[in-house]
Amino acid sequence: MIDAILNTFTVSGLIWLSVTLCCYIISVKVNLFFNGHPASHPLVITVSLVGLALLLSNMSVPQYQQSVSLLHWLLGPVTVALALPIFKQWKKLRHYGWRLFASIAVGGVLAPLLAWFTLYALGSPVALQLTMLAKSITTPLAMEATAQIGGIPALAAVFVITTGIVGAVVSNSVFLLCRVTSPEAQGIALGTVAHAVGTAKAIHMGEEVTAMATLGLCINGLFTAFILPLMFSMVL
């Protein structure tokens, strides 16, 4: 933490921290302008604007990461904070019991395995295959879990954002096609497969959908982040 603070509170660090925060504020306003459409999610716009700023200033990504290392360190507390939504939804968690865990487990395992198998069948590099395994959990957990199993953390963030946007955009069509009308099922699907972006969409679908999406996001994210490194440590 001390190194992160020292790196960030330099002239370069403060400049890029300010640029990042300004880009995020702009992205939030753009998202509000488009009524929260998944394609205008703040993550996408922020990454695009910061990337453009790096390109115009000839700043390398490693240099940028070092300059704003405090933001990277803050991913840890953010990850721990995911326990709060679970606590708030504890009554629902107890009510549905094993059925809730079973549905989240199926979605949390099936989605990344299908993506991994596609890359495996196409002969993609192993690091790319491992990175894909964490595509359906929220960014802080995905980057940390990917680093633990030998994947590419920066690329994990790209996979996570893409997965969330695609899931949120096509979810209504999938629900209609598969005749999924239950708010609980819709929420679990959005939170488990499309993580934070799917949960953001669930907010516009009602409180019950949002509550279940939050549970799906948190439980799948925490379990995946715990199980993936454990499995690979046992194999190796």
Secondary structure, DSSP 4 states (H G I P E B T S, - for coil): -HHHHHHHSSHHHHHHHHHHHHHHHHHHHHHHHTTT-GGG-HHHHHHHHHHHHHHHHT--HHHHHHHTHHHHHTHHHHHHTTHHHHHHTHHHHHHHTHHHHHHHHHHHHHHHHHHHHHHHHTT--HHHHHHHTTTTS-HHHHHHHHHHHT--HHHHHHHHHHHHHHHHHHHHHHHHHTT---HHHHHHHHHHHHHHHHHHHHGGG-HHHHHHHHHHHHHHHHHHHHHHHHHHHHH-
